[in-house]
């Protein structure tokens, strides 16, 4: 049974619109966890549809922390200036600028990590496991490289305000909420004395 309370609870849990929450709850026969999964899948399909669209609007956000000793700048783009002025987009921009200051990523995406660094890490991992079968070593190397990506790549990092969510996942959740493509274009981090 779908009650007003369940709709509100699902809305608080997911941030989705009231009608989307009601529809998902009806489809899930009142099960909040199933409804949240339905909304997540719907959001993923929205993200996929929006990803090819051009994002030329947006904002440049700054964040200064620790008594002016650490700061960051980020360019984040969306499709329209209307979305760029929304609270959701501004919050996303601020949160990612804070993430950059706190977590000190070196690259935006996995694809930006130099191949020489990836090859070096892979070689070091393989050299440490010469006594194991080749396929097992390859699995270990891939798992270790994922840890490297999480440490070095902004979009792969766990969000500092919610460790269960990556920055990419956070961006995707805002894309599904505002209905436009959002692209983190570039960033810079500054620390006094570096």
C-alpha positions as CSV (number, residue, x, y, z in Angstrom):
1,X,0.0,0.0,0.0
2,X,1.3,3.5,-0.9
3,X,0.8,6.0,1.8
4,X,1.7,9.7,1.9
5,X,4.3,8.9,4.6
6,X,6.0,6.3,2.4
7,X,6.2,8.8,-0.5
8,X,7.7,11.4,1.8
9,X,10.2,8.9,3.3
10,X,11.2,7.8,-0.3
11,X,11.6,11.4,-1.3
12,X,13.8,12.2,1.7
13,X,15.9,9.1,1.0
14,X,16.4,9.7,-2.8
15,X,15.7,13.4,-3.5
16,X,13.4,12.4,-6.4
17,X,10.2,14.2,-7.2
18,X,7.0,13.4,-5.4
19,X,5.2,12.0,-8.5
20,X,8.3,9.9,-9.4
21,X,8.4,8.5,-5.8
22,X,4.6,7.7,-5.9
23,X,5.0,6.0,-9.3
24,X,8.0,4.0,-8.1
25,X,6.2,2.9,-4.9
26,X,3.1,1.8,-6.8
27,X,5.4,-0.3,-9.1
28,X,7.3,-1.7,-6.1
29,X,4.0,-2.5,-4.3
30,X,4.9,-0.2,-1.4
31,X,8.4,-1.6,-0.8
32,X,10.6,1.5,-0.2
33,X,13.9,-0.3,-0.9
34,X,12.6,-1.7,-4.2
35,X,11.2,1.7,-5.1
36,X,14.5,3.4,-4.4
37,X,16.2,0.8,-6.7
38,X,13.6,1.6,-9.4
39,X,14.3,5.3,-9.1
40,X,18.1,4.6,-9.2
41,X,17.7,2.6,-12.4
42,X,15.5,5.4,-13.9
43,X,18.1,7.9,-12.9
44,X,20.8,5.9,-14.6
45,X,18.9,5.8,-17.9
46,X,18.3,9.5,-17.7
47,X,22.0,10.1,-17.2
48,X,22.8,7.9,-20.2
49,X,20.4,9.8,-22.4
50,X,21.8,13.2,-21.3
51,X,25.5,12.3,-21.5
52,X,25.7,13.1,-25.3
53,X,24.3,16.6,-24.9
54,X,26.5,19.7,-25.1
55,X,27.1,21.5,-21.8
56,X,28.4,25.0,-22.3
57,X,26.8,26.9,-19.4
58,X,27.7,26.4,-15.8
59,X,29.9,28.1,-13.2
60,X,33.3,28.4,-11.8
61,X,33.3,27.7,-8.1
62,X,36.0,28.4,-5.5
63,X,36.6,27.0,-2.1
64,X,39.0,28.4,0.5
65,X,39.7,26.2,3.6
66,X,41.9,26.1,6.7
67,X,42.5,29.8,7.4
68,X,43.3,30.5,3.7
69,X,46.0,27.8,3.5
70,X,44.2,25.6,1.0
71,X,42.0,26.6,-1.9
72,X,40.4,25.1,-5.1
73,X,38.8,26.2,-8.3
74,X,36.5,24.1,-10.4
75,X,34.7,24.7,-13.8
76,X,31.5,22.7,-13.9
77,X,29.2,22.9,-16.9
78,X,25.5,22.2,-17.6
79,X,23.3,22.8,-20.6
80,X,21.4,26.0,-19.6
81,X,22.0,29.0,-17.4
82,X,18.7,28.3,-15.7
83,X,20.1,25.0,-14.3
84,X,23.4,26.8,-13.4
85,X,21.5,29.1,-11.1
86,X,19.6,26.3,-9.3
87,X,20.4,25.5,-5.7
88,X,21.1,21.8,-6.6
89,X,23.8,22.9,-9.2
90,X,25.3,25.4,-6.8
91,X,25.5,22.9,-4.0
92,X,27.1,20.3,-6.3
93,X,29.7,22.9,-7.4
94,X,30.5,23.9,-3.8
95,X,30.7,20.3,-2.6
96,X,33.1,19.3,-5.4
97,X,35.3,22.3,-4.8
98,X,35.4,21.3,-1.2
99,X,36.2,17.7,-2.2
100,X,39.1,18.9,-4.2
101,X,40.5,20.9,-1.3
102,X,40.1,18.0,1.1
103,X,41.0,14.9,-1.0
104,X,43.7,16.4,-3.3
105,X,42.9,14.6,-6.5
106,X,45.5,14.8,-9.3
107,X,43.4,13.8,-12.3
108,X,39.8,14.2,-13.3
109,X,39.1,10.7,-14.7
110,X,40.8,7.3,-15.0
111,X,41.6,8.1,-18.6
112,X,43.6,11.1,-17.6
113,X,46.1,9.1,-15.5
114,X,49.3,8.7,-17.6
115,X,49.8,5.3,-19.1
116,X,53.4,5.3,-17.8
117,X,52.1,5.6,-14.2
118,X,49.5,2.9,-14.7
119,X,52.2,0.6,-16.3
120,X,54.6,1.3,-13.4
121,X,52.0,0.5,-10.8
122,X,50.9,-2.7,-12.6
123,X,54.6,-3.8,-12.9
124,X,55.2,-3.2,-9.1
125,X,52.1,-5.2,-8.2
126,X,53.1,-8.1,-10.5
127,X,56.7,-8.2,-9.2
128,X,55.3,-8.5,-5.7
129,X,53.3,-11.6,-6.6
130,X,55.6,-13.7,-8.8
131,X,54.7,-16.9,-6.9
132,X,51.0,-16.7,-7.9
133,X,49.3,-17.8,-11.1
134,X,49.2,-15.2,-13.9
135,X,45.4,-14.8,-13.9
136,X,45.3,-14.3,-10.2
137,X,48.1,-11.7,-10.4
138,X,46.2,-9.9,-13.1
139,X,43.1,-9.7,-10.9
140,X,45.2,-8.4,-8.0
141,X,46.7,-5.8,-10.2
142,X,43.3,-4.6,-11.4
143,X,42.0,-4.4,-7.9
144,X,45.1,-2.4,-6.7
145,X,44.8,-0.1,-9.7
146,X,41.2,0.6,-8.8
147,X,42.5,1.8,-5.4
148,X,45.0,4.0,-7.1
149,X,42.2,5.5,-9.3
150,X,40.1,6.1,-6.2
151,X,43.0,8.0,-4.6
152,X,44.1,10.0,-7.6
153,X,41.0,10.6,-9.8
154,X,38.3,13.1,-8.7
155,X,35.4,11.3,-10.3
156,X,36.4,8.0,-8.7
157,X,36.9,9.3,-5.2
158,X,34.4,8.6,-2.5
159,X,32.4,11.8,-1.7
160,X,33.6,13.2,1.6
161,X,30.1,13.9,2.8
162,X,28.8,10.4,1.9
163,X,31.5,7.7,1.5
164,X,29.0,5.3,-0.1
165,X,28.8,7.6,-3.1
166,X,31.6,8.5,-5.6
167,X,31.8,12.0,-7.1
168,X,30.7,10.5,-10.4
169,X,27.7,9.0,-8.6
170,X,26.9,12.4,-7.0
171,X,27.1,14.2,-10.4
172,X,24.9,11.5,-11.9
173,X,22.3,11.9,-9.1
174,X,22.1,15.7,-9.8
175,X,21.9,15.0,-13.6
176,X,18.8,12.8,-13.0
177,X,17.3,15.4,-10.7
178,X,17.8,18.5,-12.9
179,X,17.4,16.7,-16.2
180,X,20.4,18.1,-17.9
181,X,23.9,16.9,-18.7
182,X,26.5,18.1,-16.2
183,X,30.3,17.9,-16.9
184,X,33.1,18.6,-14.5
185,X,35.4,20.3,-16.9
186,X,38.6,21.0,-15.0
187,X,39.9,21.9,-11.5
188,X,42.9,23.3,-9.7
189,X,44.0,22.9,-6.1
190,X,46.4,25.3,-4.2
191,X,48.1,24.8,-0.9
192,X,50.2,27.5,0.7
193,X,53.9,26.7,0.4
194,X,53.6,24.1,-2.4
